[in-house]
Amino acid sequence: MRIIFMGTPDFAVPALVALHEAAHEIVCVYTQPPRPSGRGKKLQPSPVQTMAEQLGIKVRSPKSLKSAEAQAEFAELNADVAVVAAYGLILPQPILDAPTHGCINIHASILPRWRGAAPIHRAVMAGDPGTGVTIMQMEAGLDTGPMLATVRTPIEDKTTGELTEELAELGAQLMVGTLRDLAIHIPVAQNDDNATYAPKIDKAEARIDWSRPAAELVRHMHGLAPFPGAWSEIDGVRVKFLRAERVDGFGQPGEVLDDDLTIACGEGALRPICLQRAGKPAMDRAEFLRGTAIATGAIFD
């Protein structure tokens, strides 16, 4: 098939590679424009642009697709289908209508649960037992289009980062299979009554509220790992908690209960497994404690 691929972050890269390896003709890749990054704030291409250039595929990175000119350029590609994976721009109706088979999206949840920008984060933070990927025919609404295929996976104790990698691979393979047998995939309408929404993560959510139950805070930490990272301060030092486990314990919320960094919560306690001090790499608890002395009775705020 003649495919336009539309994606930006690491999540979208496996799908681009899988479609290329499946011998589809990817006539163009659309991705977000390069953004300033790093200490020097140099413009950095998106992960999808980097991979597309390695594969020798033409790249376009418009700031918007609302203009008649941008829509005409898109239509002139005469694509059979556009494959969309975390692209990051709203697709106007002329874009949705241009390819023969429209635009088909890889969405990282089992719709209609977790429509929106942060479905993986929200599923982990909510304590969902599982999640997955939905291949969806796109329409003007926010992730409201009919579903073509799904695949599921348990969440268990996975962080958002780990789950993102897993779902990216699952979504890539599911998309390849869906396009191979597109004629037999009958679109199934979503039940809007069961819809939930996954708003973008606000940085204010990352600060840990130790008055919450330990089980909730473990999910909170896993859901925000590796980015933006759930954090708290002790003696003026910011510490991110990237993985933790629920344990027995009782004390003032945020209180360090022992020399193994057990921390009291509003209900129960937790023990971090992976932490990151400001300006330092992530490390396990033992390594962290060798470099950062935290006394029993100290309080995380």
C-alpha positions as CSV (number, residue, x, y, z in Angstrom):
1,M,0.0,0.0,0.0
2,R,1.0,3.6,-0.5
3,I,1.2,4.9,3.1
4,I,1.7,8.3,4.7
5,F,3.1,7.8,8.2
6,M,2.3,10.4,10.9
7,G,4.1,10.1,14.2
8,T,6.6,11.9,16.5
9,P,7.9,10.2,19.7
10,D,9.7,6.9,20.4
11,F,6.4,5.1,20.7
12,A,5.8,5.6,17.0
13,V,9.2,4.4,15.7
14,P,8.5,0.6,15.9
15,A,5.4,1.0,13.7
16,L,7.3,3.0,11.1
17,V,10.0,0.3,11.0
18,A,7.5,-2.5,10.9
19,L,5.6,-1.0,8.0
20,H,8.9,-0.4,6.1
21,E,10.0,-4.0,6.7
22,A,6.6,-5.2,5.5
23,A,7.4,-3.7,2.1
24,H,4.8,-1.0,2.0
25,E,5.6,2.1,0.1
26,I,5.9,4.8,2.7
27,V,5.6,7.9,0.4
28,C,6.1,10.5,3.2
29,V,6.5,10.8,6.9
30,Y,4.8,13.6,8.8
31,T,6.2,14.5,12.2
32,Q,6.5,17.4,14.6
33,P,9.1,20.0,13.8
34,P,12.5,19.8,15.6
35,R,12.4,21.2,19.1
36,P,15.1,22.7,21.3
37,S,16.6,20.2,23.7
38,G,19.5,19.6,26.0
39,R,21.8,22.2,27.7
40,G,22.6,24.0,24.5
41,K,18.9,24.1,23.5
42,K,19.9,23.0,20.0
43,L,17.1,21.9,17.7
44,Q,16.6,18.1,17.8
45,P,14.6,16.1,15.3
46,S,11.9,13.9,16.6
47,P,12.7,10.1,17.0
48,V,10.4,9.4,14.0
49,Q,12.2,12.0,11.8
50,T,15.6,10.4,12.8
51,M,14.4,6.9,11.8
52,A,12.7,8.1,8.6
53,E,15.9,9.8,7.5
54,Q,17.9,6.6,8.2
55,L,15.4,4.7,6.1
56,G,15.6,7.2,3.3
57,I,12.0,8.3,3.5
58,K,10.9,11.9,2.7
59,V,10.0,13.9,5.8
60,R,7.6,16.8,6.3
61,S,7.2,18.7,9.6
62,P,4.5,21.3,9.2
63,K,3.5,23.3,12.3
64,S,-0.2,22.9,11.3
65,L,-2.3,21.1,8.8
66,K,-5.1,23.7,8.7
67,S,-4.0,25.6,5.6
68,A,-5.4,24.8,2.2
69,E,-1.8,24.6,0.9
70,A,-0.8,21.9,3.5
71,Q,-3.9,19.9,2.8
72,A,-3.3,20.1,-0.9
73,E,0.3,18.8,-0.5
74,F,-1.1,16.0,1.6
75,A,-3.7,15.0,-0.9
76,E,-1.3,15.1,-3.8
77,L,0.6,12.1,-2.2
78,N,-2.3,9.9,-3.4
79,A,-2.0,7.6,-0.4
80,D,-4.0,4.5,0.1
81,V,-4.0,5.1,3.9
82,A,-2.4,7.3,6.5
83,V,-1.1,5.5,9.6
84,V,-1.0,7.7,12.7
85,A,0.8,7.0,15.9
86,A,1.2,9.8,18.6
87,Y,1.6,12.5,15.9
88,G,0.6,15.4,18.1
89,L,-1.4,17.6,15.7
90,I,-5.1,17.7,15.2
91,L,-6.0,16.3,11.7
92,P,-8.6,18.5,9.9
93,Q,-11.4,16.7,8.0
94,P,-9.7,17.2,4.6
95,I,-6.7,15.4,5.9
96,L,-8.8,12.6,7.3
97,D,-10.6,12.2,4.0
98,A,-7.7,12.4,1.6
99,P,-6.3,8.8,1.6
100,T,-8.4,6.1,0.0
101,H,-8.9,4.3,3.3
102,G,-8.7,7.4,5.5
103,C,-6.4,7.7,8.5
104,I,-5.9,4.8,10.9
105,N,-4.5,5.4,14.4
106,I,-2.5,3.3,16.8
107,H,-4.0,4.2,20.2
108,A,-2.3,2.9,23.4
109,S,-5.4,1.8,25.3
110,I,-8.4,-0.5,24.9
111,L,-11.0,2.1,23.7
112,P,-13.2,3.7,24.8
113,R,-11.2,3.7,28.0
114,W,-8.5,6.4,28.2
115,R,-9.2,8.5,25.1
116,G,-6.8,11.4,25.0
117,A,-3.2,12.4,25.4
118,A,-1.8,10.2,28.2
119,P,-3.6,6.8,28.1
120,I,-0.6,4.8,29.4
121,H,0.2,7.0,32.3
122,R,-3.5,7.1,33.3
123,A,-4.0,3.4,33.1
124,V,-1.0,2.7,35.4
125,M,-2.0,5.5,37.9
126,A,-5.6,4.2,38.0
127,G,-4.5,0.7,38.9
128,D,-6.0,-0.9,35.8
129,P,-5.2,-4.6,35.7
130,G,-4.5,-4.4,32.0
131,T,-4.4,-2.3,28.9
132,G,-3.5,-2.7,25.3
133,V,-3.6,-1.2,21.8
134,T,-6.6,-0.3,19.6
135,I,-6.3,0.2,15.9
136,M,-8.9,2.9,15.1
137,Q,-10.4,4.5,12.1
138,M,-10.0,8.2,12.8
139,E,-12.7,10.8,12.7
140,A,-13.1,14.3,13.9
141,G,-13.7,13.5,17.6
142,L,-11.1,12.8,20.2
143,D,-10.3,9.1,19.8
144,T,-14.0,8.4,19.1
145,G,-13.7,6.5,15.8
146,P,-14.7,2.9,15.1
147,M,-12.3,0.2,16.2
148,L,-10.7,-2.2,13.7
149,A,-8.5,-4.4,16.0
150,T,-7.3,-4.7,19.6
151,V,-4.6,-6.5,21.5
152,R,-4.3,-6.7,25.3
153,T,-1.5,-7.0,27.9
154,P,-1.5,-7.1,31.7
155,I,0.0,-4.1,33.5
156,E,1.2,-5.8,36.7
157,D,4.0,-3.7,38.2
158,K,5.2,-2.2,34.9
159,T,6.1,1.5,34.8
160,T,4.8,3.8,32.1
161,G,8.2,3.6,30.4
162,E,8.2,-0.2,30.3
163,L,4.6,-0.4,29.2
164,T,5.2,2.2,26.4
165,E,7.9,0.1,24.9
166,E,5.8,-3.0,25.1
167,L,2.7,-1.3,23.6
168,A,4.8,0.3,20.8
169,E,5.9,-3.1,19.6
170,L,2.4,-4.7,20.0
171,G,0.9,-1.8,18.1
172,A,3.4,-2.0,15.3
173,Q,2.7,-5.7,14.7
174,L,-1.1,-5.2,15.1
175,M,-1.0,-2.4,12.5
176,V,0.9,-4.5,10.0
177,G,-1.6,-7.3,10.4
178,T,-4.6,-5.0,10.2
179,L,-3.3,-3.5,6.9
180,R,-2.6,-6.9,5.5
181,D,-6.2,-8.0,6.0
182,L,-7.9,-4.6,5.9
183,A,-10.8,-5.8,3.9
184,I,-11.9,-8.3,6.5
185,H,-11.7,-5.9,9.5
186,I,-15.3,-4.7,10.1
187,P,-15.3,-1.3,12.0
188,V,-16.9,-1.6,15.5
189,A,-18.4,1.5,17.0
190,Q,-17.2,2.6,20.4
191,N,-19.7,2.7,23.3
192,D,-19.5,6.4,24.4
193,D,-21.2,5.6,27.7
194,N,-18.0,3.7,28.8
195,A,-15.6,6.4,27.7
196,T,-13.0,7.7,30.1
197,Y,-10.4,10.5,29.3
198,A,-6.7,10.6,29.8
199,P,-5.7,14.3,30.0
200,K,-2.1,15.3,29.5
201,I,0.1,14.9,32.6
202,D,0.4,18.2,34.5
203,K,3.8,18.7,36.1
204,A,1.9,19.7,39.3
205,E,0.7,16.1,39.6
206,A,4.2,14.8,40.0
207,R,4.7,16.0,43.6
208,I,4.0,13.2,46.0
209,D,1.3,13.6,48.5
210,W,2.3,11.3,51.3
211,S,-1.1,11.4,53.0
212,R,-2.4,9.1,50.2
213,P,-2.5,5.3,50.7
214,A,0.8,3.5,49.9
215,A,-0.9,1.4,47.2
216,E,-2.0,4.5,45.4
217,L,1.4,6.1,45.7
218,V,3.2,3.1,44.2
219,R,0.9,3.3,41.2
220,H,1.5,7.1,41.1
221,M,5.2,6.6,41.0
222,H,5.1,3.8,38.4
223,G,2.7,5.8,36.3
224,L,5.0,8.9,36.2
225,A,8.2,6.9,35.5
226,P,10.4,7.8,33.9
227,F,8.9,11.1,33.0
228,P,8.1,13.5,34.5
229,G,8.9,11.4,37.6
230,A,7.0,11.5,40.9
231,W,9.1,13.5,43.4
232,S,9.4,14.7,46.9
233,E,12.0,16.8,48.9
234,I,14.1,16.0,51.9
235,D,16.4,18.6,53.4
236,G,15.9,20.8,50.4
237,V,16.9,18.0,47.9
238,R,14.5,16.9,45.3
239,V,14.3,13.1,44.8
240,K,12.3,11.2,42.1
241,F,10.8,7.9,43.0
242,L,10.8,5.8,39.8
243,R,9.8,2.4,41.2
244,A,8.6,1.3,44.7
245,E,6.8,-1.5,46.5
246,R,4.1,-1.5,49.2
247,V,5.3,-2.7,52.6
248,D,4.0,-2.8,56.2
249,G,4.7,0.2,58.3
250,F,3.1,3.1,60.2
251,G,4.0,6.6,61.0
252,Q,3.6,10.2,60.1
253,P,3.1,10.6,56.3
254,G,6.5,11.1,54.6
255,E,8.4,9.8,57.7
256,V,11.4,7.6,57.2
257,L,10.8,4.6,59.4
258,D,14.1,2.7,59.2
259,D,17.6,2.7,57.6
260,D,16.2,0.8,54.6
261,L,14.2,3.9,53.5
262,T,10.8,2.6,54.4
263,I,8.5,5.6,54.2
264,A,5.1,6.0,55.9
265,C,2.1,6.9,53.9
266,G,-1.5,7.9,54.8
267,E,-2.2,4.2,54.9
268,G,0.6,1.7,55.2
269,A,4.1,2.4,53.9
270,L,6.3,1.9,50.8
271,R,9.9,1.2,50.1
272,P,11.5,2.7,46.9
273,I,13.3,0.4,44.6
274,C,14.7,2.9,42.1
275,L,15.3,6.6,42.8
276,Q,16.9,9.6,41.2
277,R,18.5,12.5,43.0
278,A,18.4,15.9,41.2
279,G,21.3,16.0,38.7
280,K,22.1,12.3,39.1
281,P,21.3,9.2,37.2
282,A,18.6,6.8,38.4
283,M,19.9,4.2,40.8
284,D,18.7,1.4,43.1
285,R,18.0,2.0,46.8
286,A,21.2,0.6,48.1
287,E,23.3,2.7,45.8
288,F,21.2,5.8,46.5
289,L,21.7,5.3,50.3
290,R,25.4,4.9,50.0
291,G,25.6,8.4,48.5
292,T,22.8,10.1,50.4
293,A,22.5,9.7,54.2
294,I,18.9,9.8,55.3
295,A,18.2,9.4,59.0
296,T,15.4,7.4,60.5
297,G,12.7,10.0,61.5
298,A,13.5,12.3,58.7
299,I,10.5,13.6,56.7
300,F,9.9,13.7,53.0
301,D,7.9,16.8,52.1
